[in-house]
């Protein structure tokens, strides 16, 4: 059964259905947005940008990035079989993928395909575009940020936007990240944090301290989005 669902043709059909469903949800949710001016500052600046949200919020993420208004986006997606489905669905929603995982450390990317994905993302940002990263992906632990975003932002250099998202009602999947599956005609919330900046450095303790601060900030943004819907 697992092999059936990982067949590329099957994944393509399911990705089309999933993307259509997410479009319906995103268009019918009544959205509350906090801190939009922080994002608009970066959009109007015209520079490349790194956007971070937790892996659980992938289903809501297209709502936060207006195509044509903000920088042209790419989503960093792992090379796993599950990543293939996500990449296909996100492309249908206007977010083509750069395949591979963000660097886990300042000096190297440990995951398969990570080094090339990191180089591709860096090139894309330096060209003035946007990269979306789930910094706890592809396999967690949930809501723990890797050094990838800070390393990437420092080398680019580029501002970082952190995005907290929530919706009600929603289904929480029984997955490692407790992914949010939105339901149509409900309520949604987006909370922006930033822009944040990282130094160009390979000093891992410095990057770890900055990453820990961003992790706390992103968790706070997620909590604030949930509170808007309470």
C-alpha positions in Angstrom: 0.0 0.0 0.0 2.8 2.4 0.9 4.4 1.8 -2.5 1.1 2.5 -4.2 0.8 5.9 -2.6 4.5 6.7 -3.4 3.9 6.0 -7.1 4.6 9.3 -9.0 1.4 9.1 -11.0 -0.7 8.5 -7.8 1.2 11.3 -6.0 0.5 13.6 -8.8 -3.2 13.0 -8.7 -3.4 13.3 -4.9 -1.2 16.4 -5.0 -3.7 18.1 -7.4 -6.6 17.2 -5.1 -4.8 18.3 -2.0 -3.7 21.7 -3.6 -7.3 22.3 -4.8 -8.6 21.6 -1.3 -6.0 23.9 0.3 -7.0 26.7 -2.2 -10.6 26.3 -1.1 -9.7 26.5 2.6 -7.4 29.5 2.2 -9.9 31.4 0.2 -12.8 30.7 2.6 -11.1 31.2 5.9 -11.7 34.6 7.6 -8.1 35.8 8.2 -6.8 37.9 11.0 -3.2 39.2 10.5 -0.9 40.8 13.0 2.4 42.5 12.2 1.7 42.7 8.4 3.7 45.9 8.2 6.9 43.9 9.1 6.4 41.7 6.1 5.5 44.6 3.8 8.7 46.4 4.8 10.7 43.4 3.5 8.5 43.0 0.4 8.9 46.7 -0.5 12.7 46.4 0.1 13.0 44.1 -2.9 15.9 42.1 -1.4 16.0 38.3 -1.1 14.3 37.0 2.0 14.2 33.8 4.2 10.7 32.9 5.5 10.4 30.4 8.3 7.3 28.6 9.7 7.0 25.3 11.5 6.5 22.1 9.5 3.0 21.6 11.0 1.9 24.8 9.2 2.7 23.8 5.7 -1.0 23.6 4.8 -1.6 27.2 5.8 1.6 28.7 4.5 0.4 29.7 1.0 -1.9 32.2 2.7 0.9 34.3 4.1 2.8 34.9 0.8 0.9 37.0 -1.8 2.1 35.9 -5.3 3.0 39.0 -7.3 3.1 41.3 -4.2 6.0 39.6 -2.4 9.2 38.3 -3.7 8.9 35.3 -6.0 9.0 32.2 -3.8 10.6 28.8 -3.7 10.0 26.3 -1.0 12.8 24.1 0.4 11.5 20.5 0.4 13.3 17.3 1.4 14.2 14.6 -1.1 12.1 12.0 0.7 9.1 10.3 -0.8 6.8 12.4 1.4 8.7 15.4 0.3 7.8 14.6 -3.3 4.1 14.8 -2.5 4.6 18.1 -0.7 6.7 19.5 -3.6 4.1 18.6 -6.1 1.2 20.2 -4.1 3.2 23.4 -3.3 4.1 23.8 -7.0 0.4 23.8 -7.8 -0.1 26.5 -5.2 2.6 28.7 -6.8 5.6 27.6 -4.6 8.0 25.5 -6.7 10.5 23.5 -4.7 14.2 23.5 -4.2 14.7 19.8 -3.3 16.9 19.0 -0.3 17.1 19.9 3.4 18.6 23.1 4.8 22.1 22.8 6.4 22.1 21.3 9.9 25.3 23.0 10.9 27.4 26.0 9.9 29.9 24.0 8.0 28.0 21.2 6.2 24.6 19.8 5.2 24.2 16.3 6.6 21.0 15.3 4.9 21.0 13.8 1.4 20.9 16.6 -1.2 21.3 19.3 1.5 24.6 20.8 0.2 23.2 21.3 -3.3 19.9 22.6 -2.0 21.7 25.0 0.2 23.7 26.4 -2.8 20.6 26.6 -4.9 18.7 28.5 -2.2 21.6 30.9 -1.6 21.8 31.7 -5.3 18.0 32.2 -5.4 18.0 34.6 -2.4 21.0 36.6 -3.8 18.9 37.1 -7.0 16.3 38.9 -4.9 13.8 36.2 -4.3 12.2 34.4 -1.4 13.0 31.0 0.2 10.4 29.3 2.5 11.9 26.9 5.1 10.4 24.7 7.7 13.3 24.8 10.1 12.2 21.7 12.1 11.8 19.6 9.0 11.9 17.2 7.4 11.7 14.9 10.4 11.9 17.0 13.5 12.1 17.2 16.4 9.0 19.4 16.1 9.4 23.1 16.7 13.2 22.9 17.1 15.0 25.1 14.7 18.2 23.9 12.9 21.0 26.3 12.1 20.1 26.3 8.4 18.1 29.6 8.3 20.7 31.6 10.3 23.5 30.2 8.2 21.7 30.9 4.9 20.6 34.4 6.0 24.1 35.3 7.1 25.7 34.2 3.8 23.2 35.8 1.5 22.9 38.2 3.3 19.1 38.5 3.7 16.4 39.4 6.2 14.5 36.6 7.9 10.7 36.7 8.6 9.2 34.3 11.1 5.5 33.4 10.6 3.1 32.0 13.2 -0.1 30.5 11.8 -3.3 28.9 13.2 -6.8 28.1 12.1 -10.0 26.9 13.7 -11.6 24.5 13.2 -8.8 22.2 12.0 -7.7 18.6 12.1 -4.4 17.8 13.8 -2.8 14.8 12.1 -1.2 12.0 14.0 2.2 12.7 12.5 5.6 13.6 14.1 4.8 17.4 13.7 1.1 17.2 14.4 0.4 18.9 11.1 -2.6 21.2 10.8 -5.2 20.3 8.2 -7.5 23.3 7.8 -11.2 23.0 7.3 -13.0 25.5 5.0 -15.2 28.4 6.1 -13.4 28.7 9.5 -11.1 31.3 10.9 -7.3 31.7 10.4 -4.6 33.9 11.9 -1.2 34.9 10.8 1.4 36.6 13.0 4.6 38.1 11.6 7.9 38.5 13.4 10.9 40.3 12.1 12.7 41.3 10.0 15.6 39.5 11.8 19.2 39.4 10.6 22.1 37.0 11.0 25.9 37.7 10.9 28.1 36.1 8.3 29.9 33.6 10.5 30.8 30.0 10.7 31.0 30.1 14.5 28.5 27.5 15.6 28.0 28.6 19.2 27.0 32.1 17.9 24.7 30.7 15.3 23.2 28.3 17.9 22.5 31.2 20.3 20.8 33.2 17.5 18.8 30.2 16.3 17.6 29.5 19.9 16.3 33.1 20.0 14.5 32.8 16.7 13.1 29.4 17.8 11.5 31.1 20.8 10.3 34.0 18.7 8.6 31.6 16.2 7.0 29.6 19.0 5.7 32.9 20.4 4.3 33.9 17.0 2.5 30.6 16.7 1.1 31.0 20.2 0.0 34.6 19.4 -1.8 33.3 16.2 -3.6 30.7 18.2 -4.6 33.3 20.8 -6.2 35.5 18.1 -8.6 32.6 17.5 -9.4 31.8 21.1 
